[in-house]
Amino acid sequence: MMSELKDLDSVTKKLQAESTTMSDARSLFDAVIRKFPALAKYLQFDSKIVHSKEFERAVVKAQRGEPLTDVDQQYIQHFKNFVEVEEDEEPDLSFADTVLSSSRKRAKSGYSCDWVPATSNLCERSFSVAKNIKSPQRNRLLPMHLEALMFLKVNACFWNENLVSKL
């Protein structure tokens, strides 16, 4: 039981990573379904929770380098001819990393869909940051100033006090 919970925990952590693609999420969901068939109702490609099944299928195919049908190409036509960037990750022995390392295929399809997020966690984090910035003590903060503070907070890795003092 503990090892199964550990496997599910590794999947949930991997799904929250910024680098997780839709293809990665689909591979993880498929592996969880194989290991825990009772979850198939919630994690299958055609589950009720999936908003656009056709779009997801096309993005996953493009990320895996699989052939795209004409219908698939219509759904992701705006991603055509972008430059694809491949990332190398250090191997880990968790269940989720094992699934992804065995299923990840980076082939050139002419479409760049790797930047399409698998989950909305980045957006949720942004709202949390905004909530912390726009606190009751700052109830008169102008939208322009909130936007500037959000920009600085989100891009904090690109600047520090030494850089600011030079400006």
Backbone bond lengths (Angstrom), bond angles and torsions (degrees), N, CA, C in turn:
res aa  C-N    CA-C-N  psi(-1)  N-CA   C-N-CA  omega(-1)  CA-C   N-CA-C  phi
1 M - - - 1.451 - - 1.528 111.16 -
2 M 1.330 117.98 -44.65 1.462 120.80 -179.47 1.520 111.63 -64.39
3 S 1.335 117.04 -38.44 1.468 118.95 -179.98 1.526 110.54 -67.23
4 E 1.332 116.96 -35.65 1.463 120.25 177.48 1.526 110.57 -66.33
5 L 1.328 117.31 -41.56 1.461 120.85 177.22 1.524 110.85 -65.52
6 K 1.313 115.97 -36.23 1.465 120.23 178.03 1.530 109.99 -65.22
7 D 1.333 116.66 -39.94 1.468 120.85 177.49 1.530 110.83 -62.90
8 L 1.332 116.47 -46.21 1.469 119.97 179.22 1.532 110.92 -64.62
9 D 1.330 116.74 -36.83 1.458 120.28 177.88 1.525 111.03 -63.59
10 S 1.332 116.89 -40.40 1.471 119.30 179.23 1.521 110.70 -64.62
11 V 1.325 117.17 -34.72 1.467 120.97 178.17 1.528 110.31 -68.15
12 T 1.329 117.48 -45.84 1.461 119.07 -179.04 1.525 111.46 -64.04
13 K 1.314 117.53 -36.82 1.470 120.16 177.49 1.524 110.72 -67.55
14 K 1.315 117.11 -40.56 1.466 120.66 179.79 1.529 110.72 -66.91
15 L 1.314 117.72 -35.70 1.466 120.66 178.30 1.524 111.74 -65.46
16 Q 1.319 118.18 -26.28 1.455 122.02 -179.19 1.523 113.07 -85.58
17 A 1.320 117.82 -8.91 1.463 120.86 -179.47 1.526 110.24 -68.86
18 E 1.321 115.87 143.99 1.465 120.45 -179.88 1.522 112.17 -65.69
19 S 1.317 117.45 -26.41 1.458 120.86 -175.89 1.530 113.17 -86.65
20 T 1.322 118.32 -1.28 1.461 121.39 -178.55 1.523 110.42 -72.83
21 T 1.319 115.88 124.61 1.459 121.41 179.43 1.525 110.05 -94.58
22 M 1.326 116.67 172.07 1.465 120.30 177.10 1.530 110.51 -64.50
23 S 1.319 116.32 -35.22 1.455 120.09 177.14 1.528 110.71 -64.40
24 D 1.341 115.94 -41.48 1.463 120.02 176.99 1.526 110.35 -61.39
25 A 1.326 116.15 -45.33 1.463 120.05 -179.76 1.523 110.70 -61.56
26 R 1.337 117.05 -43.00 1.466 120.19 179.36 1.521 110.36 -64.12
27 S 1.342 118.09 -41.08 1.471 121.08 178.19 1.529 110.71 -62.90
28 L 1.329 115.80 -42.54 1.470 119.62 178.54 1.529 111.05 -64.39
29 F 1.335 116.70 -44.95 1.465 120.02 179.44 1.533 110.65 -61.69
30 D 1.334 117.31 -42.64 1.459 120.48 -179.87 1.529 110.96 -63.58
31 A 1.330 117.43 -39.35 1.465 120.98 178.27 1.527 111.00 -67.25
32 V 1.332 116.97 -39.08 1.465 120.40 177.62 1.526 109.92 -65.38
33 I 1.325 117.27 -40.07 1.465 120.78 178.40 1.527 110.45 -62.40
34 R 1.342 117.15 -41.44 1.471 119.60 178.24 1.529 111.22 -63.78
35 K 1.313 116.99 -37.98 1.461 120.88 -177.11 1.530 111.95 -82.99
36 F 1.336 116.95 -33.01 1.459 122.68 -178.66 1.534 109.37 -130.44
37 P 1.326 118.47 79.54 1.468 121.60 -174.80 1.532 114.21 -56.48
38 A 1.317 118.47 -25.31 1.463 120.62 -179.55 1.529 112.16 -64.47
39 L 1.326 117.43 -20.57 1.461 121.18 -179.37 1.531 112.93 -87.35
40 A 1.311 117.46 -2.09 1.469 121.36 -177.01 1.526 111.73 -57.52
41 K 1.305 116.64 -38.94 1.467 121.47 -179.13 1.533 111.60 -56.44
42 Y 1.315 116.76 -31.70 1.461 121.48 -175.86 1.523 113.42 -96.83
43 L 1.324 118.07 -23.64 1.460 121.14 -170.97 1.527 114.78 -113.06
44 Q 1.312 118.51 -5.37 1.456 120.35 -179.07 1.516 110.92 -64.77
45 F 1.328 113.94 158.74 1.463 120.91 179.85 1.521 112.22 -55.93
46 D 1.317 117.09 -36.21 1.461 120.50 -175.76 1.532 113.07 -101.69
47 S 1.334 117.32 26.61 1.460 121.10 177.77 1.523 110.17 -64.66
48 K 1.312 115.88 157.66 1.465 121.03 -179.00 1.526 112.12 -62.53
49 I 1.325 117.51 -27.66 1.463 121.13 -175.56 1.532 112.89 -73.78
50 V 1.331 117.60 -20.31 1.466 121.13 -178.97 1.522 108.91 -73.04
51 H 1.319 115.95 120.25 1.472 120.98 -175.42 1.522 112.18 -71.02
52 S 1.334 117.12 -52.06 1.460 121.01 -178.10 1.526 109.21 -128.75
53 K 1.307 114.62 92.17 1.461 120.71 -176.44 1.529 111.98 -60.18
54 E 1.327 116.40 -40.22 1.465 120.74 -177.74 1.524 111.23 -67.74
55 F 1.328 117.11 -41.16 1.461 120.87 178.47 1.529 110.30 -64.44
56 E 1.330 116.51 -46.33 1.464 119.77 179.10 1.525 110.75 -59.58
57 R 1.321 116.69 -44.19 1.462 120.20 -179.51 1.529 110.83 -61.28
58 A 1.324 117.36 -42.68 1.469 121.10 -179.71 1.521 111.27 -66.04
59 V 1.326 117.84 -43.04 1.467 120.96 179.45 1.522 110.59 -63.93
60 V 1.318 116.98 -44.44 1.473 120.93 -179.99 1.530 110.08 -62.13
61 K 1.321 117.20 -43.67 1.465 119.85 177.99 1.525 111.41 -61.00
62 A 1.334 117.10 -43.58 1.464 120.82 -179.95 1.528 110.62 -64.68
63 Q 1.324 117.72 -41.57 1.454 120.88 179.85 1.525 111.75 -66.38
64 R 1.303 116.45 -30.78 1.474 120.27 179.39 1.522 112.77 -88.34
65 G 1.322 116.86 -7.51 1.454 119.98 -179.34 1.512 113.48 76.90
66 E 1.323 116.94 21.42 1.466 121.56 179.24 1.523 109.72 -82.47
67 P 1.333 117.58 155.78 1.466 119.93 178.59 1.533 111.20 -62.81
68 L 1.329 115.00 140.86 1.462 121.21 -178.91 1.522 110.14 -105.70
69 T 1.319 116.06 138.09 1.455 120.45 174.21 1.529 108.25 -77.98
70 D 1.316 116.81 171.81 1.464 120.74 176.85 1.531 111.17 -61.27
71 V 1.312 116.20 -37.79 1.466 120.73 179.00 1.524 109.93 -65.90
72 D 1.345 117.26 -43.78 1.466 121.24 177.27 1.529 110.49 -57.87
73 Q 1.319 115.73 -44.24 1.463 120.53 -178.24 1.520 111.53 -63.50
74 Q 1.323 117.38 -33.57 1.460 120.27 177.71 1.528 110.87 -65.85
75 Y 1.324 116.81 -38.93 1.460 120.21 -178.24 1.525 112.70 -68.28
76 I 1.328 117.59 -29.96 1.463 119.70 -177.10 1.527 112.17 -118.86
77 Q 1.302 117.24 26.63 1.460 121.65 -176.84 1.527 112.53 -59.06
78 H 1.323 118.21 -29.73 1.463 121.15 -177.79 1.524 112.75 -75.33
79 F 1.317 117.37 -9.75 1.459 121.37 179.42 1.527 112.37 -96.11
80 K 1.298 117.92 0.87 1.462 121.53 -175.35 1.519 111.89 -68.71
81 N 1.348 114.68 141.27 1.459 124.08 173.01 1.523 115.06 67.62
82 F 1.297 118.82 20.78 1.450 120.48 172.02 1.527 107.54 -84.07
83 V 1.316 117.21 154.92 1.461 121.45 179.17 1.519 108.74 -79.23
84 E 1.334 115.89 128.73 1.443 119.93 178.90 1.520 110.28 -89.75
85 V 1.328 115.51 137.75 1.454 121.52 177.52 1.514 107.71 -114.68
86 E 1.319 116.40 126.08 1.450 120.51 179.72 1.513 109.19 -98.08
87 E 1.327 116.16 138.28 1.448 121.21 -179.92 1.518 109.53 -113.79
88 D 1.318 115.23 141.13 1.453 120.71 175.07 1.515 108.54 -102.30
89 E 1.312 116.59 134.64 1.447 121.37 178.27 1.519 108.82 -120.01
90 E 1.330 115.03 150.36 1.450 119.13 177.23 1.514 108.48 -74.14
91 P 1.334 117.48 138.98 1.462 119.33 -178.86 1.529 111.64 -69.56
92 D 1.315 115.38 145.51 1.455 122.82 177.44 1.521 106.41 -133.88
93 L 1.278 117.54 157.15 1.451 120.31 -174.95 1.518 114.07 -100.13
94 S 1.335 118.19 12.05 1.458 119.15 178.31 1.527 109.55 -69.25
95 F 1.314 115.85 162.52 1.457 121.67 179.79 1.527 110.58 -56.85
96 A 1.330 116.45 -46.64 1.464 121.00 -177.40 1.520 111.22 -62.78
97 D 1.328 117.88 -44.43 1.460 120.50 -179.55 1.527 111.79 -66.86
98 T 1.318 116.51 -34.48 1.466 119.83 177.16 1.521 110.35 -64.04
99 V 1.343 116.44 -42.74 1.469 120.98 179.09 1.523 109.97 -62.32
100 L 1.332 116.60 -46.89 1.458 120.17 -175.90 1.515 112.42 -68.84
101 S 1.315 118.13 -38.31 1.461 119.71 -178.78 1.519 111.37 -67.06
102 S 1.322 116.59 -29.51 1.465 118.67 -179.85 1.521 112.79 -85.46
103 S 1.333 117.60 -20.18 1.470 118.93 -175.73 1.522 113.89 -108.68
104 R 1.314 117.18 -9.92 1.471 119.85 -175.45 1.523 110.24 -78.38
105 K 1.294 115.12 121.71 1.463 120.84 177.24 1.509 107.05 -128.79
106 R 1.312 116.69 122.69 1.461 120.57 -179.39 1.519 109.39 -106.91
107 A 1.300 116.04 91.11 1.458 120.70 178.33 1.517 108.84 -113.08
108 K 1.302 116.60 149.09 1.463 121.22 178.76 1.520 109.06 -76.10
109 S 1.327 115.99 121.29 1.458 120.06 179.84 1.521 110.99 -113.94
110 G 1.336 116.82 -4.93 1.448 119.95 -174.88 1.520 111.90 87.64
111 Y 1.327 116.87 -2.70 1.455 122.78 179.02 1.521 108.30 -123.63
112 S 1.312 115.79 140.38 1.457 120.17 176.95 1.519 108.97 -112.81
113 C 1.303 115.96 100.42 1.459 121.04 -178.08 1.520 111.88 -116.46
114 D 1.332 117.34 6.60 1.462 119.31 -176.13 1.514 113.14 -65.50
115 W 1.300 118.18 -23.39 1.456 120.55 -179.37 1.523 112.99 -83.12
116 V 1.331 117.78 -6.97 1.460 121.13 177.87 1.526 107.71 -70.84
117 P 1.338 117.94 116.68 1.467 119.53 -176.02 1.521 112.09 -69.49
118 A 1.307 115.05 145.94 1.463 120.10 179.66 1.524 111.91 -80.67
119 T 1.317 116.17 -26.33 1.463 120.68 -178.55 1.523 109.71 -135.55
120 S 1.307 115.83 172.50 1.467 120.87 -179.76 1.522 112.00 -96.38
121 N 1.335 117.68 15.71 1.459 119.38 -174.66 1.529 113.17 -63.19
122 L 1.331 119.05 -31.08 1.466 120.19 177.49 1.524 110.84 -64.19
123 C 1.316 116.02 -41.31 1.467 120.95 178.36 1.530 109.61 -65.62
124 E 1.317 116.94 -42.15 1.460 120.56 179.61 1.522 110.95 -63.52
125 R 1.339 117.23 -38.84 1.461 120.53 177.41 1.528 110.68 -64.08
126 S 1.325 116.34 -39.12 1.470 120.01 178.77 1.522 110.86 -62.29
127 F 1.330 117.18 -40.71 1.460 120.29 177.63 1.529 110.98 -64.93
128 S 1.337 116.60 -37.06 1.462 119.69 178.02 1.524 110.87 -64.90
129 V 1.334 116.44 -41.85 1.464 120.40 177.80 1.526 109.64 -63.44
130 A 1.321 117.14 -43.67 1.466 120.73 179.33 1.527 110.94 -62.09
131 K 1.319 116.18 -39.69 1.463 119.92 178.86 1.530 110.67 -63.25
132 N 1.332 116.98 -38.21 1.458 120.48 178.88 1.527 111.91 -70.26
133 I 1.314 116.50 -34.16 1.471 120.13 179.51 1.525 110.46 -75.65
134 K 1.317 116.94 -45.79 1.477 121.83 -178.25 1.529 108.12 -90.94
135 S 1.305 115.34 70.65 1.466 121.63 -179.04 1.531 109.78 -87.83
136 P 1.329 117.46 170.49 1.477 119.87 177.44 1.536 112.76 -57.69
137 Q 1.325 116.85 -28.68 1.459 119.99 178.77 1.532 111.58 -71.89
138 R 1.315 117.04 -18.44 1.473 121.85 -179.75 1.528 110.33 -114.98
139 N 1.316 116.79 42.00 1.457 119.17 -174.12 1.526 113.86 -71.94
140 R 1.333 118.12 -10.57 1.470 120.37 177.65 1.525 111.91 -105.57
141 L 1.292 116.20 16.97 1.467 121.46 -179.98 1.529 109.15 -67.60
142 L 1.323 116.29 125.49 1.461 120.74 179.51 1.522 110.44 -70.45
143 P 1.337 117.36 147.66 1.469 120.19 179.15 1.530 112.66 -55.18
144 M 1.330 117.05 -36.50 1.463 120.53 179.78 1.533 110.56 -63.98
145 H 1.325 116.77 -39.81 1.467 120.62 179.41 1.524 111.02 -71.94
146 L 1.335 116.73 -37.20 1.464 120.25 176.01 1.528 109.74 -61.04
147 E 1.325 116.18 -44.50 1.467 120.75 178.85 1.524 110.95 -61.06
148 A 1.334 117.62 -42.39 1.467 121.09 179.45 1.521 110.94 -65.24
149 L 1.325 117.17 -42.99 1.464 120.34 178.37 1.524 111.53 -64.93
150 M 1.327 116.85 -40.14 1.475 121.05 177.18 1.525 110.46 -62.24
151 F 1.336 116.33 -43.65 1.460 120.65 179.29 1.528 110.39 -59.88
152 L 1.330 116.40 -46.63 1.458 120.37 -179.66 1.526 111.61 -64.40
153 K 1.313 116.50 -40.65 1.468 120.68 -179.26 1.528 110.95 -66.28
154 V 1.325 117.20 -46.01 1.467 121.07 -177.95 1.529 111.23 -67.67
155 N 1.333 116.75 -33.33 1.466 121.24 -178.20 1.527 112.84 -102.04
156 A 1.315 117.37 24.78 1.464 121.70 -177.09 1.528 112.95 -60.35
157 C 1.308 117.10 -24.65 1.470 119.86 -179.58 1.535 111.83 -70.73
158 F 1.343 118.13 -13.38 1.459 121.48 -177.87 1.528 113.99 -97.77
159 W 1.328 117.75 -3.09 1.454 119.52 -178.89 1.528 109.51 -146.97
160 N 1.322 115.37 159.91 1.455 122.68 175.36 1.519 108.73 -148.35
161 E 1.312 117.03 -179.28 1.463 120.20 -174.98 1.546 111.98 -66.26
162 N 1.326 117.63 -29.32 1.472 120.09 177.91 1.526 110.85 -65.43
163 L 1.320 116.43 -43.05 1.461 120.62 178.97 1.532 110.89 -64.66
164 V 1.319 116.03 -42.92 1.464 120.45 -179.73 1.518 110.75 -64.66
165 S 1.327 117.89 -38.92 1.477 120.50 -179.58 1.523 111.46 -66.55
166 K 1.340 117.65 -27.44 1.483 120.87 178.00 1.526 110.98 -73.46
167 L 1.314 117.17 -25.03 1.470 120.61 -178.91 1.480 108.34 -81.78
